[in-house]
Amino acid sequence: RNPKEDRTVRMDRINQVRTVPRAKALQHLRLPERLLRLKDEQQSGALVALQQVDEPLRQAVLDEWDARCRNSAVRNPAGYLFGIIQKAIRGEFKAWAGDNGA
């Protein structure tokens, strides 16, 4: 009979640090302050989803979301952002609020 080992984690791998470099495509975006107030997992999820949007639309999507959240009572800003991103991915995104001087 072989007794179970005390550890389930291999010690030779425990000190490895894994990081994912931020996509270069998102480096030129101006992230709204409102985005930085979201939970970390919401921020990272939004940035990952935003990578699926055509590059010329990415800033417009963020500006539109920020303007709409600022100008109206959006109850779930993260959900609203993901909705706008989904519309942009499907080709249904039409910017209007971000054009008002934002």
C-alpha positions in Angstrom: 0.0 0.0 0.0 1.3 3.4 -1.0 0.3 6.3 1.4 -0.9 9.5 -0.2 1.5 12.3 -0.5 1.0 15.2 1.9 0.9 17.8 -0.9 -1.3 17.9 -4.0 0.7 20.8 -5.5 4.0 20.1 -7.2 6.7 22.2 -5.5 8.7 22.6 -8.7 5.9 24.6 -10.2 4.6 26.6 -7.3 7.0 29.5 -7.8 6.2 30.0 -11.4 4.4 33.3 -12.2 2.1 33.3 -15.1 1.1 36.6 -16.6 -0.8 37.4 -19.8 0.6 40.4 -21.6 -2.1 43.0 -22.4 -3.0 42.9 -26.1 -1.1 45.4 -28.1 -4.3 46.3 -29.9 -5.8 47.8 -26.7 -2.8 49.9 -25.8 -4.0 53.0 -27.7 -7.5 53.1 -26.2 -8.5 55.8 -23.7 -10.1 53.9 -21.0 -13.0 55.8 -19.3 -12.6 56.3 -15.5 -16.0 54.5 -15.2 -14.4 51.3 -16.6 -11.7 51.5 -14.0 -14.4 51.5 -11.3 -15.7 48.1 -12.4 -14.7 45.0 -10.6 -11.4 43.5 -11.8 -13.0 40.5 -13.4 -15.5 42.8 -15.2 -12.7 45.0 -16.5 -10.6 42.1 -17.8 -13.7 40.4 -19.3 -14.7 43.6 -21.1 -11.2 44.1 -22.4 -11.1 40.6 -23.7 -14.5 41.0 -25.3 -13.4 44.3 -26.8 -10.6 42.6 -28.7 -13.3 40.8 -30.8 -14.6 44.2 -31.9 -13.2 45.7 -35.1 -10.3 48.0 -34.2 -11.8 51.2 -35.5 -14.9 50.7 -33.4 -13.3 50.0 -30.1 -12.8 53.5 -28.8 -16.3 54.5 -30.1 -17.8 51.6 -28.1 -16.1 52.8 -24.9 -17.0 56.4 -25.5 -20.6 55.5 -26.3 -20.9 53.4 -23.1 -19.3 56.1 -21.0 -21.6 58.8 -22.4 -24.7 56.7 -22.0 -23.9 55.8 -18.4 -23.2 59.5 -17.6 -26.3 60.8 -19.3 -28.9 58.3 -18.1 -29.5 56.0 -15.2 -27.8 52.7 -16.2 -28.4 50.2 -13.4 -25.8 47.7 -14.5 -22.9 49.4 -16.2 -20.9 46.3 -16.8 -23.9 44.5 -18.3 -24.6 47.5 -20.5 -21.0 47.6 -21.7 -21.1 43.9 -22.6 -24.4 44.5 -24.5 -22.8 47.3 -26.5 -19.8 45.1 -27.2 -22.0 42.3 -28.4 -23.8 44.6 -30.8 -20.5 45.8 -32.1 -19.4 42.3 -32.7 -22.6 41.5 -34.6 -22.3 44.7 -36.7 -25.3 46.4 -35.1 -23.5 49.1 -33.2 -24.5 52.7 -33.9 -22.8 55.4 -31.9 -24.9 58.4 -31.0 -24.3 59.4 -27.4 -20.6 59.6 -27.8 -20.9 62.1 -30.6 -22.3 64.8 -28.3 -18.9 66.3 -27.5 -17.6 63.4 -25.4 
